[in-house]
Amino acid sequence: MERCQSDWDHPTRDAQLIQALRINSRLWDALRLDFLRVEHPLPEVTRRDLLVMSGFVDFRTLQVLSEPTMESLQALIDVDRNLAAVLMGWARAA
């Protein structure tokens, strides 16, 4: 997604953007399924918050697909970066 944003005016942007959003959606779909597992080790409140975040990602993805802007794409990039930072912090703490 970051490459799409940095190459915003590239002629193949739309195709690259669709591919990047599809990959990101698949990642969030997998995370959502994992967070829904009752036996998931994260506290229920944390899983619930992550599920809400996944709903935001779905909404924003549809928004970017229907009306692509660098700003709306940035929101998805920020969510992914923040989640990655949190997961890396948990991994270090474990």
C-alpha positions in Angstrom: 0.0 0.0 0.0 2.9 2.3 0.7 4.3 1.8 -2.8 0.9 2.7 -4.2 0.8 5.8 -2.2 4.4 6.8 -3.2 3.6 6.1 -6.9 0.1 7.7 -6.8 0.3 9.1 -10.3 1.7 6.0 -11.9 -0.5 4.7 -14.8 -0.8 1.2 -13.2 -1.8 2.6 -9.8 -5.4 1.4 -9.9 -4.3 -2.2 -10.6 -1.6 -2.1 -7.9 -4.0 -0.5 -5.4 -6.6 -3.2 -5.9 -4.0 -5.9 -5.5 -2.5 -4.3 -2.3 -6.0 -3.8 -0.8 -6.9 -7.4 -1.6 -3.8 -8.7 0.2 -4.5 -6.4 3.2 -8.1 -7.6 3.3 -7.0 -11.2 3.3 -4.6 -10.6 6.1 -7.4 -8.9 8.2 -9.8 -11.7 7.3 -7.3 -14.2 8.7 -6.8 -12.1 11.8 -10.5 -11.7 12.3 -11.1 -15.5 12.2 -8.3 -16.0 14.7 -9.6 -13.3 17.1 -13.0 -15.0 17.0 -11.7 -18.2 18.4 -12.9 -18.7 22.0 -9.6 -20.3 23.0 -7.6 -17.4 21.6 -5.0 -16.5 24.3 -5.6 -12.7 24.1 -8.0 -11.2 26.7 -11.6 -10.9 25.4 -11.6 -7.1 25.6 -8.4 -7.0 23.4 -9.9 -9.4 20.9 -13.1 -7.3 20.8 -11.1 -4.1 20.2 -9.1 -5.8 17.4 -12.4 -7.0 15.8 -13.7 -3.4 15.9 -10.5 -2.3 14.2 -11.0 -5.0 11.5 -14.4 -3.5 10.8 -12.8 -0.1 10.4 -10.3 -1.7 8.0 -13.2 -3.2 5.9 -15.0 0.1 5.8 -11.9 2.1 4.8 -10.9 -0.5 2.2 -14.3 -0.1 0.5 -13.9 3.6 0.8 -10.5 3.6 -0.9 -11.8 1.3 -3.6 -14.8 3.5 -4.4 -13.0 6.9 -4.0 -9.2 6.4 -3.9 -7.3 9.2 -2.1 -3.9 9.2 -0.6 -5.4 10.3 2.7 -7.8 7.4 3.0 -5.1 5.0 2.0 -2.9 6.5 4.7 -5.4 5.5 7.4 -5.1 1.9 6.4 -1.3 2.1 6.4 -1.4 3.7 9.9 -3.7 0.9 11.2 -1.4 -1.8 9.8 1.8 -0.1 11.2 0.2 0.3 14.6 -0.9 -3.3 14.8 2.5 -4.5 13.7 4.1 -2.3 16.4 1.8 -3.7 19.1 2.3 -7.3 18.0 6.1 -6.8 18.0 5.9 -5.4 21.5 3.9 -8.4 22.7 6.4 -10.7 21.1 9.3 -9.0 22.9 7.4 -9.1 26.2 6.7 -12.8 25.9 
